[in-house]
Amino acid sequence: MTTEAPPPPTSVAPTARQVWTRTRGVLAALVLLLAAAVAIAVLRSGSQHGRLDPRSADPYGSRAVAALLSDQGVSTRVVTSLDQARAAAGPDTTLLVAVPDLLTDRRQALLHAATSHSGGRTVLVAPDSPSVGTLAPGVTADPVVSFDSTLRPRCSLPEARRAGRADTGGIRYSTTAGDADACYPSDGLPTLLRLPQSGGDTVVLGAPDILYNDRLDEQGNASLALQLLGSRPHLVWYLPSLSDDSGTGGDGTGRARDDGRSDFFDLLPSGWLWGTLQLFIAAGLAAVWRARRLGPLVPEQLPVAIRASETVEGRARLYRKAGARDRAATALRSTTRTRIAPLVGLPPAQAHTPEALLPALSAHLHGDSPALDTLLFGPPPGDDAALVSLADRLDALEREVRRS
């Protein structure tokens, strides 16, 4: 059998221009998201810098209240680790936990165990669910926050009655403790609780506004803050941090135990987890909506005649986009067999039968039957280059049959 050398394979790799055209939309979206994230981070870092830090003089810092307490003889010490906070708990100490929700479940339990029998005062600033239930057992946070920022005491707690109106509106709480002082109610639920325990007490504060530098001189904020934090001669200001790796062992040495390790999900607030779950549900519903059935296909006459070459090119592009090399190879081989069968004396009904086509084609070309079997009835090509090579070989075979 004499065969012609197959033509050089056609390049199927996308050009640089095609790659840029396909990816520029995604890249633009990523750049916009990155720019928005940087802008939000810059804005928030400027407005919330030093938040609830007694060393910060920024609007959201708490240096003013620390200075006023110092004038009254109350010392303020800042700690950033759980071990330091637990060691500082005592009858002559007020422990303020700035952001309780940053603590993991185990660290909250360890902190509560250290403060519940210390005889001192623990002030929790705006704890939400579920941290408030661990740090102050019997207390739950209402999911609906207070819309009024300035509230009246409406309780018998001396500190609240002397302070009067204050900016305590924020998270609202409910408790099962019968001896708790419930103050500054909003729609029937208090935003400040005092829970007596073992010679000391725990104060749950629904909003941090009374501790901010720019809000301290409003209403009775300064009076309430000084009374809540100045009842003991020492104030320990605990600023929790996600980078704190101490206190996981429960023995006060800072050594971590296997059962005290926390994973990535323990460091995420519960709101982020629920938000992510909602996003997945929304994405699933959107996928179901987009994949809904549109009904059966309706055939119709084309308004214009389309050239055969355009139809072939369009179908080829669809095959390539779907990666359907097997279907493309099957179409090429089937068409070639249909055209060469009459040339070797076979009816169209036997064009796709290897037992009939291959012997007739071998006798016509005096060629190798196994090679023809692989070419006309072989497996699908493994990549686009092999598919292009198969098309070239089928064209060469058909030309040779026609010449013979």
C-alpha positions as CSV (number, residue, x, y, z in Angstrom):
1,M,0.0,0.0,0.0
2,T,1.4,3.4,-0.9
3,T,0.4,6.3,1.3
4,E,1.2,10.0,1.2
5,A,3.0,11.7,4.0
6,P,0.4,13.2,6.3
7,P,0.3,17.0,6.4
8,P,1.8,18.8,9.4
9,P,-0.7,18.8,12.3
10,T,-2.7,21.9,12.9
11,S,-2.0,23.8,16.2
12,V,-4.8,23.6,18.6
13,A,-3.2,25.5,21.5
14,P,-4.9,28.9,22.2
15,T,-3.0,32.0,21.4
16,A,-2.0,34.6,23.9
17,R,-4.7,36.9,22.6
18,Q,-7.3,34.2,23.1
19,V,-6.1,33.5,26.6
20,W,-6.3,37.2,27.5
21,T,-9.7,37.6,26.0
22,R,-11.0,34.7,28.0
23,T,-9.5,35.6,31.4
24,R,-9.6,39.4,31.4
25,G,-13.1,39.5,32.9
26,V,-12.1,37.2,35.8
27,L,-8.9,39.2,36.3
28,A,-10.8,42.5,36.4
29,A,-13.3,41.1,38.9
30,L,-10.4,39.9,41.2
31,V,-8.7,43.3,41.0
32,L,-12.0,45.0,41.9
33,L,-12.5,42.6,44.9
34,L,-8.9,43.2,46.1
35,A,-9.2,46.9,45.8
36,A,-12.5,46.9,47.7
37,A,-11.0,44.7,50.4
38,V,-8.0,47.1,50.8
39,A,-10.3,50.1,50.9
40,I,-12.6,48.6,53.5
41,A,-9.5,47.5,55.6
42,V,-8.0,51.0,55.4
43,L,-11.3,52.7,56.3
44,R,-12.0,50.4,59.2
45,S,-8.4,50.5,60.5
46,G,-8.7,54.3,60.6
47,S,-12.0,54.5,62.5
48,Q,-11.5,51.5,64.8
49,H,-7.8,51.8,65.6
50,G,-7.0,51.0,69.2
51,R,-10.6,50.0,69.9
52,L,-11.2,49.4,73.7
53,D,-7.5,49.8,74.4
54,P,-6.9,51.8,77.6
55,R,-3.6,53.0,76.1
56,S,-5.2,54.5,73.0
57,A,-6.3,58.1,72.7
58,D,-8.2,57.5,69.5
59,P,-12.0,58.0,69.5
60,Y,-12.7,54.3,70.0
61,G,-9.9,53.9,72.5
62,S,-10.4,53.9,76.3
63,R,-7.5,56.0,77.6
64,A,-9.8,58.6,79.1
65,V,-11.5,56.1,81.5
66,A,-8.2,54.6,82.5
67,A,-6.8,58.1,83.3
68,L,-9.9,58.9,85.4
69,L,-9.6,55.7,87.3
70,S,-5.9,56.4,87.9
71,D,-6.9,59.7,89.5
72,Q,-9.1,57.7,91.9
73,G,-6.2,55.4,92.9
74,V,-7.2,52.5,90.7
75,S,-4.3,50.9,88.8
76,T,-4.9,49.6,85.3
77,R,-2.8,46.8,83.7
78,V,-3.3,45.5,80.2
79,V,-2.9,41.8,79.5
80,T,-3.2,40.0,76.1
81,S,-3.0,36.3,77.1
82,L,-5.4,34.0,78.8
83,D,-2.9,32.8,81.3
84,Q,-2.2,36.4,82.5
85,A,-5.9,37.1,82.8
86,R,-6.6,33.9,84.8
87,A,-3.6,34.6,87.1
88,A,-4.7,38.2,87.8
89,A,-8.2,37.2,89.0
90,G,-8.6,37.9,92.7
91,P,-10.9,39.6,95.3
92,D,-9.2,43.0,94.9
93,T,-9.2,42.9,91.1
94,T,-11.7,43.9,88.4
95,L,-11.1,41.8,85.3
96,L,-12.5,43.5,82.1
97,V,-12.8,41.2,79.0
98,A,-12.9,43.6,76.0
99,V,-14.0,41.2,73.2
100,P,-15.2,37.9,74.8
101,D,-16.4,36.5,71.4
102,L,-12.8,36.2,70.3
103,L,-12.2,33.4,72.8
104,T,-12.8,29.8,71.9
105,D,-15.2,27.6,73.8
106,R,-12.4,26.0,75.8
107,R,-10.8,29.3,76.7
108,Q,-14.1,30.7,77.8
109,A,-14.6,27.8,80.1
110,L,-11.1,28.2,81.6
111,L,-11.6,31.9,82.1
112,H,-15.0,31.3,83.8
113,A,-13.5,28.6,86.1
114,A,-10.8,31.1,87.2
115,T,-13.1,34.0,87.9
116,S,-16.3,32.3,89.3
117,H,-14.7,31.8,92.8
118,S,-12.1,34.6,92.8
119,G,-14.2,37.0,94.8
120,G,-13.5,39.8,92.4
121,R,-15.6,41.5,89.6
122,T,-15.6,40.4,86.0
123,V,-16.9,42.8,83.4
124,L,-17.9,41.3,80.0
125,V,-18.1,43.9,77.2
126,A,-20.9,43.0,74.7
127,P,-20.7,39.2,74.7
128,D,-22.9,37.6,72.2
129,S,-24.2,34.0,71.8
130,P,-22.8,31.5,72.6
131,S,-19.9,33.1,74.6
132,V,-22.2,34.8,77.1
133,G,-23.7,31.4,78.1
134,T,-20.2,30.1,79.0
135,L,-18.8,33.1,80.7
136,A,-22.1,33.9,82.5
137,P,-24.1,30.7,82.9
138,G,-27.8,31.2,82.8
139,V,-27.6,34.3,80.6
140,T,-28.7,34.3,76.9
141,A,-28.3,37.0,74.3
142,D,-31.4,38.1,72.4
143,P,-30.9,38.0,68.6
144,V,-32.7,41.4,68.3
145,V,-30.4,44.3,69.5
146,S,-31.7,47.5,71.0
147,F,-32.5,50.3,68.6
148,D,-32.2,52.9,71.5
149,S,-28.6,53.8,72.4
150,T,-29.4,55.9,75.4
151,L,-31.5,54.2,78.1
152,R,-32.7,54.8,81.7
153,P,-31.6,52.5,84.6
154,R,-35.0,51.3,85.8
155,C,-33.4,49.0,88.4
156,S,-32.2,49.2,92.0
157,L,-28.4,48.8,91.3
158,P,-26.7,51.7,93.1
159,E,-24.2,52.3,90.4
160,A,-26.9,52.5,87.7
161,R,-29.1,54.8,89.8
162,R,-26.3,57.2,90.5
163,A,-25.2,57.3,86.9
164,G,-28.7,57.8,85.4
165,R,-29.2,57.7,81.7
166,A,-26.3,56.1,79.8
167,D,-25.4,54.8,76.3
168,T,-25.8,51.1,77.1
169,G,-28.2,50.2,74.2
170,G,-26.8,47.2,72.3
171,I,-27.2,43.5,72.9
172,R,-30.2,42.6,75.1
173,Y,-30.0,39.7,77.6
174,S,-32.3,37.4,79.6
175,T,-31.3,35.4,82.6
176,T,-32.7,32.7,84.8
177,A,-30.9,34.0,87.9
178,G,-33.4,35.3,90.4
179,D,-30.9,37.5,92.3
180,A,-29.5,39.3,89.2
181,D,-29.8,43.0,88.8
182,A,-31.3,43.8,85.4
183,C,-30.8,47.4,84.3
184,Y,-31.2,49.7,81.3
185,P,-34.0,47.7,79.7
186,S,-35.0,48.0,76.1
187,D,-38.4,46.6,75.1
188,G,-38.5,44.6,78.3
189,L,-35.0,43.1,78.2
190,P,-32.0,44.5,80.0
191,T,-28.8,45.6,78.4
192,L,-26.8,45.5,81.6
193,L,-26.8,42.6,84.1
194,R,-25.0,42.1,87.4
195,L,-24.8,38.5,88.6
196,P,-23.6,37.9,92.2
197,Q,-21.3,34.9,92.7
198,S,-19.0,33.7,95.5
199,G,-18.3,37.0,97.1
200,G,-17.8,38.7,93.8
201,D,-19.9,39.4,90.8
202,T,-20.1,39.4,87.0
203,V,-21.3,42.4,85.0
204,V,-22.6,41.8,81.5
205,L,-22.5,45.0,79.5
206,G,-24.5,45.1,76.2
207,A,-22.5,47.9,74.5
208,P,-19.0,49.2,74.8
209,D,-20.0,52.9,74.2
210,I,-19.6,54.0,77.8
211,L,-15.8,53.1,77.6
212,Y,-15.0,55.0,74.4
213,N,-13.0,58.2,74.6
214,D,-15.5,60.2,72.4
215,R,-18.6,59.0,74.4
216,L,-17.3,59.2,77.9
217,D,-18.5,62.8,78.5
218,E,-22.1,62.1,77.3
219,Q,-25.1,61.2,79.5
220,G,-24.0,59.3,82.6
221,N,-21.4,57.2,80.8
222,A,-18.4,58.4,82.8
223,S,-20.2,57.8,86.1
224,L,-21.3,54.4,85.2
225,A,-17.9,53.3,83.7
226,L,-16.0,54.6,86.8
227,Q,-18.3,52.8,89.2
228,L,-18.3,49.5,87.4
229,L,-14.5,49.5,86.9
230,G,-13.5,51.2,90.1
231,S,-15.0,49.0,92.8
232,R,-11.6,47.3,93.3
233,P,-8.2,48.8,93.7
234,H,-6.8,47.0,90.6
235,L,-8.2,46.8,87.1
236,V,-6.9,44.2,84.7
237,W,-7.9,45.0,81.1
238,Y,-7.9,41.8,79.0
239,L,-7.6,42.3,75.3
240,P,-8.1,38.8,73.7
241,S,-6.2,38.0,70.5
242,L,-6.6,35.3,67.9
243,S,-2.8,34.8,68.0
244,D,-2.8,33.9,71.7
245,D,-1.6,30.3,72.1
246,S,-1.4,30.3,75.9
247,G,-3.9,28.8,78.4
248,T,-4.8,25.8,76.3
249,G,-3.7,23.2,78.8
250,G,-5.8,24.3,81.8
251,D,-2.8,24.0,84.2
252,G,-1.7,27.7,84.1
253,T,1.7,26.8,82.6
254,G,0.9,27.8,79.0
255,R,1.7,24.3,77.8
256,A,-0.8,23.0,75.2
257,R,-2.5,19.6,75.7
258,D,-3.8,17.4,72.9
259,D,-7.4,17.9,74.1
260,G,-7.1,21.6,74.3
261,R,-6.1,22.4,70.8
262,S,-8.4,24.5,68.7
263,D,-8.8,24.2,64.9
264,F,-9.5,26.9,62.4
265,F,-13.3,26.7,62.7
266,D,-13.0,27.4,66.5
267,L,-11.5,30.8,65.7
268,L,-14.3,31.8,63.4
269,P,-17.4,33.6,64.9
270,S,-20.6,31.6,64.5
271,G,-22.0,34.3,62.2
272,W,-19.4,33.6,59.6
273,L,-20.2,29.9,59.6
274,W,-23.9,30.6,59.2
275,G,-23.3,33.2,56.5
276,T,-21.1,30.7,54.5
277,L,-23.9,28.1,54.8
278,Q,-26.4,30.5,53.5
279,L,-24.2,31.4,50.6
280,F,-23.9,27.7,49.7
281,I,-27.7,27.2,49.9
282,A,-28.2,30.3,47.7
283,A,-25.7,29.0,45.2
284,G,-27.4,25.6,45.1
285,L,-30.8,27.2,44.5
286,A,-29.4,29.4,41.8
287,A,-27.9,26.4,40.1
288,V,-31.2,24.6,40.2
289,W,-33.0,27.6,38.8
290,R,-30.5,28.0,36.0
291,A,-30.6,24.3,35.2
292,R,-34.4,24.1,35.0
293,R,-35.9,22.3,32.0
294,L,-36.9,24.6,29.1
295,G,-39.2,22.1,27.4
296,P,-38.7,19.9,24.3
297,L,-36.8,21.3,21.3
298,V,-38.9,22.8,18.5
299,P,-37.6,22.3,15.0
300,E,-38.0,25.2,12.6
301,Q,-36.8,26.2,9.2
302,L,-33.7,28.4,9.1
303,P,-34.4,31.9,7.7
304,V,-31.2,31.8,5.6
305,A,-29.1,29.1,4.0
306,I,-25.9,28.4,5.9
307,R,-22.8,27.3,4.1
308,A,-21.7,23.7,4.9
309,S,-18.2,24.9,5.8
310,E,-19.7,27.2,8.5
311,T,-21.8,24.4,9.9
312,V,-18.8,22.1,10.1
313,E,-16.7,24.8,11.8
314,G,-19.5,25.7,14.2
315,R,-20.0,22.1,15.3
316,A,-16.2,21.6,15.6
317,R,-16.0,24.6,17.9
318,L,-18.8,23.1,20.1
319,Y,-17.0,19.8,20.2
320,R,-13.8,21.5,21.2
321,K,-15.5,23.6,23.9
322,A,-17.1,20.5,25.4
323,G,-13.9,18.4,25.1
324,A,-15.9,15.8,23.2
325,R,-13.0,14.3,21.2
326,D,-14.7,10.9,21.3
327,R,-17.8,12.2,19.5
328,A,-15.8,14.2,17.0
329,A,-13.6,11.1,16.2
330,T,-16.7,9.0,15.8
331,A,-18.3,11.5,13.4
332,L,-15.1,11.7,11.4
333,R,-14.7,7.9,11.1
334,S,-18.4,7.3,10.3
335,T,-18.4,9.9,7.5
336,T,-15.1,8.4,6.0
337,R,-16.5,4.9,6.1
338,T,-19.8,6.0,4.5
339,R,-17.9,7.7,1.6
340,I,-15.3,4.9,0.9
341,A,-17.7,2.0,1.1
342,P,-19.2,2.5,-2.4
343,L,-15.7,3.0,-3.7
344,V,-14.6,-0.5,-2.7
345,G,-17.9,-2.1,-3.9
346,L,-19.8,-2.4,-0.6
347,P,-23.4,-1.2,-0.1
348,P,-24.0,1.6,2.5
349,A,-25.6,-0.9,4.9
350,Q,-22.2,-2.7,5.3
351,A,-20.1,0.5,5.6
352,H,-19.9,0.3,9.4
353,T,-19.3,-3.4,9.7
354,P,-15.5,-4.2,10.2
355,E,-15.9,-7.8,8.9
356,A,-17.1,-6.5,5.6
357,L,-15.4,-3.2,5.1
358,L,-11.8,-4.1,6.2
359,P,-11.3,-7.1,3.8
360,A,-12.7,-5.2,0.9
361,L,-10.6,-2.1,1.6
362,S,-7.4,-4.2,2.1
363,A,-8.0,-6.0,-1.2
364,H,-8.6,-2.7,-2.9
365,L,-5.4,-1.0,-1.5
366,H,-3.3,-4.2,-1.0
367,G,-2.6,-2.8,2.5
368,D,-2.4,-3.9,6.1
369,S,-5.8,-4.8,7.6
370,P,-4.8,-4.2,11.3
371,A,-3.6,-0.6,10.6
372,L,-6.9,0.1,8.8
373,D,-8.8,-1.4,11.7
374,T,-7.1,1.0,14.1
375,L,-7.6,3.9,11.8
376,L,-11.3,3.3,11.0
377,F,-12.6,1.6,14.2
378,G,-9.9,2.4,16.8
379,P,-10.3,4.1,20.2
380,P,-10.9,7.8,20.6
381,P,-7.8,10.1,20.5
382,G,-6.3,11.1,23.8
383,D,-5.8,14.9,23.1
384,D,-6.6,17.5,20.5
385,A,-3.4,17.0,18.6
386,A,-4.2,13.3,18.2
387,L,-7.7,14.2,16.9
388,V,-6.2,16.5,14.3
389,S,-3.7,13.8,13.2
390,L,-6.6,11.3,12.9
391,A,-8.5,13.7,10.7
392,D,-5.5,14.1,8.4
393,R,-4.9,10.4,8.2
394,L,-8.6,9.8,7.3
395,D,-8.4,12.4,4.5
396,A,-5.2,10.8,3.2
397,L,-6.9,7.4,3.2
398,E,-9.9,8.6,1.3
399,R,-7.8,10.3,-1.3
400,E,-5.8,7.2,-1.8
401,V,-9.0,5.1,-2.2
402,R,-10.3,7.5,-4.8
403,R,-7.1,7.4,-6.8
404,S,-7.0,3.6,-6.7
